[in-house]
Amino acid sequence: MALTVGTNTYISKTDADVYLTNAYMSSDVKLIAWQALYITDAEVCLKKAAQIIDRQPLMGFKVDSNQTMAFPRVIYTTYNWHNDDPIKRYGNGWYEQTETPDVVKYAQCEIAIELAQGTNERQELQKAGVSSFSAGNLSESYDGAINNVVSNEAKMLLQSFIGGSYLIC
């Protein structure tokens, strides 16, 4: 399936290229790996990154129950949205996003560039939930938290949308 904004991606390949080129130095190994991908491989990374975002425990609910992707959303928050944010305001802390926020698009790019670079054995162990391992005289311990977002940068970008608890109405 082709890359289609709103159906299987939040950002186009062209816009992802612009973001990543502006976010990374030309000598960065992540950007080099991204630019070395065939177009179809980059699209696969973007689609997979969107799926990873959509699997997160997101606050609120979809604006339209028939929409394919998780964003835009209706969110309950005490956060004071800026006047230029693409949202509709409702009473009592409910906000409806009128479009996908840029930070979600940027998070998708950050996940996609990590996927393009690939993961190493240590990252795979951490994703699998391993808290420590030893090899000869070397031993490592992790905090045990599973990073389902893949990219720490993406995790930071998405933090205002990922819920720790849920409002039940």
C-alpha positions as CSV (number, residue, x, y, z in Angstrom):
1,M,0.0,0.0,0.0
2,A,1.3,3.4,-0.9
3,L,2.2,6.0,1.7
4,T,-1.0,8.0,2.3
5,V,-1.2,10.8,4.8
6,G,-4.1,10.2,7.2
7,T,-4.4,6.6,6.2
8,N,-1.1,5.0,7.1
9,T,1.2,7.9,7.9
10,Y,1.1,11.3,9.6
11,I,3.7,12.9,7.4
12,S,4.7,12.5,3.7
13,K,8.1,11.2,2.7
14,T,9.0,14.7,1.3
15,D,8.1,16.4,4.6
16,A,9.9,13.8,6.6
17,D,13.0,14.4,4.5
18,V,12.8,18.1,5.2
19,Y,12.4,17.6,8.9
20,L,15.2,15.1,9.2
21,T,17.6,17.2,7.1
22,N,16.9,20.2,9.3
23,A,17.1,18.1,12.5
24,Y,20.4,16.3,11.9
25,M,23.9,17.2,10.7
26,S,24.8,15.9,7.3
27,S,27.5,13.7,8.9
28,D,25.1,12.1,11.4
29,V,25.0,8.3,10.9
30,K,21.2,8.3,11.4
31,L,20.7,10.8,8.5
32,I,23.2,9.0,6.3
33,A,21.3,5.7,6.9
34,W,17.9,7.4,6.1
35,Q,19.2,9.0,2.9
36,A,20.7,5.7,1.8
37,L,17.3,4.0,1.8
38,Y,15.3,3.3,-1.3
39,I,12.1,5.3,-1.4
40,T,10.0,2.2,-0.7
41,D,12.1,1.3,2.3
42,A,11.8,4.8,3.7
43,E,8.0,4.6,3.3
44,V,8.0,1.2,5.1
45,C,9.9,2.9,8.0
46,L,7.4,5.7,8.1
47,K,4.4,3.4,8.1
48,K,5.9,1.2,10.8
49,A,6.7,4.4,12.9
50,A,3.1,5.5,12.5
51,Q,1.9,2.1,13.7
52,I,4.2,2.3,16.7
53,I,2.7,5.7,17.6
54,D,-0.8,4.4,17.2
55,R,-0.1,1.5,19.6
56,Q,0.9,3.8,22.5
57,P,-1.5,4.3,25.4
58,L,-2.7,7.6,24.2
59,M,-4.9,10.0,26.2
60,G,-8.4,10.8,25.0
61,F,-10.0,9.3,21.9
62,K,-10.2,9.7,18.2
63,V,-12.0,12.8,16.9
64,D,-13.9,10.5,14.4
65,S,-14.5,6.9,15.4
66,N,-14.1,5.9,11.7
67,Q,-10.7,7.6,11.3
68,T,-7.9,5.1,10.4
69,M,-5.2,6.6,12.6
70,A,-5.1,7.6,16.3
71,F,-4.7,11.3,15.6
72,P,-6.3,13.8,15.7
73,R,-7.8,13.2,19.1
74,V,-10.1,14.7,21.7
75,I,-8.2,15.1,24.9
76,Y,-9.0,16.0,28.4
77,T,-6.2,18.1,29.9
78,T,-5.4,21.0,32.3
79,Y,-2.7,22.0,29.8
80,N,-3.2,25.6,28.7
81,W,-3.2,25.4,24.9
82,H,-1.8,28.3,22.9
83,N,-4.2,30.3,20.8
84,D,-2.5,29.2,17.5
85,D,-2.7,25.4,18.3
86,P,-5.0,23.6,15.9
87,I,-7.7,22.7,18.4
88,K,-11.3,23.4,19.2
89,R,-12.1,24.2,22.8
90,Y,-14.9,22.7,24.8
91,G,-15.8,23.3,28.4
92,N,-14.3,21.5,31.4
93,G,-10.9,20.8,29.9
94,W,-11.9,19.0,26.7
95,Y,-10.0,19.9,23.6
96,E,-10.5,18.6,20.0
97,Q,-7.5,18.6,17.7
98,T,-8.5,19.8,14.2
99,E,-5.4,18.3,12.7
100,T,-2.5,16.1,13.7
101,P,0.0,18.1,15.8
102,D,3.4,18.7,14.4
103,V,5.1,17.0,17.3
104,V,3.4,13.7,16.4
105,K,4.7,14.1,12.8
106,Y,8.2,14.8,14.1
107,A,8.0,11.8,16.5
108,Q,7.1,9.6,13.5
109,C,10.2,10.9,11.7
110,E,12.4,10.2,14.8
111,I,11.1,6.7,15.0
112,A,11.5,6.1,11.3
113,I,15.1,7.3,11.3
114,E,15.9,4.9,14.2
115,L,14.3,2.1,12.2
116,A,16.4,3.0,9.2
117,Q,19.5,2.8,11.2
118,G,18.5,-0.5,12.8
119,T,18.9,-1.6,16.3
120,N,21.8,-3.3,18.0
121,E,21.7,-6.4,20.3
122,R,21.6,-4.3,23.5
123,Q,18.6,-2.3,22.3
124,E,16.8,-5.6,21.4
125,L,17.5,-6.9,24.9
126,Q,16.1,-3.8,26.4
127,K,13.0,-3.9,24.2
128,A,12.4,-7.5,25.2
129,G,12.4,-6.4,28.9
130,V,15.7,-7.8,29.9
131,S,16.9,-5.9,33.0
132,S,20.5,-7.1,33.1
133,F,22.9,-9.4,31.3
134,S,26.5,-10.5,31.6
135,A,29.2,-11.6,29.1
136,G,32.5,-12.5,30.7
137,N,33.6,-9.7,32.9
138,L,31.2,-7.3,31.4
139,S,27.7,-6.8,32.9
140,E,25.0,-4.2,32.3
141,S,21.8,-3.4,34.0
142,Y,18.8,-1.5,32.7
143,D,15.9,0.2,34.5
144,G,13.6,-2.5,33.3
145,A,11.3,-0.1,31.5
146,I,10.3,-1.2,28.1
147,N,10.7,1.6,25.5
148,N,7.9,0.8,23.0
149,V,8.5,4.1,21.2
150,V,11.9,3.1,19.9
151,S,13.4,6.6,19.9
152,N,14.0,8.6,23.1
153,E,13.5,11.8,21.1
154,A,10.1,10.5,19.9
155,K,9.2,9.6,23.5
156,M,9.9,13.1,24.6
157,L,7.8,14.6,21.7
158,L,4.9,12.3,22.5
159,Q,5.0,12.7,26.3
160,S,2.0,15.1,26.4
161,F,-0.2,12.6,24.6
162,I,0.8,9.4,26.4
163,G,-1.4,8.7,29.4
164,G,-0.4,7.3,32.7
165,S,-4.0,7.2,33.9
166,Y,-7.3,7.6,32.2
167,L,-10.4,9.7,32.9
168,I,-13.5,7.5,32.9
169,C,-16.7,9.3,32.1
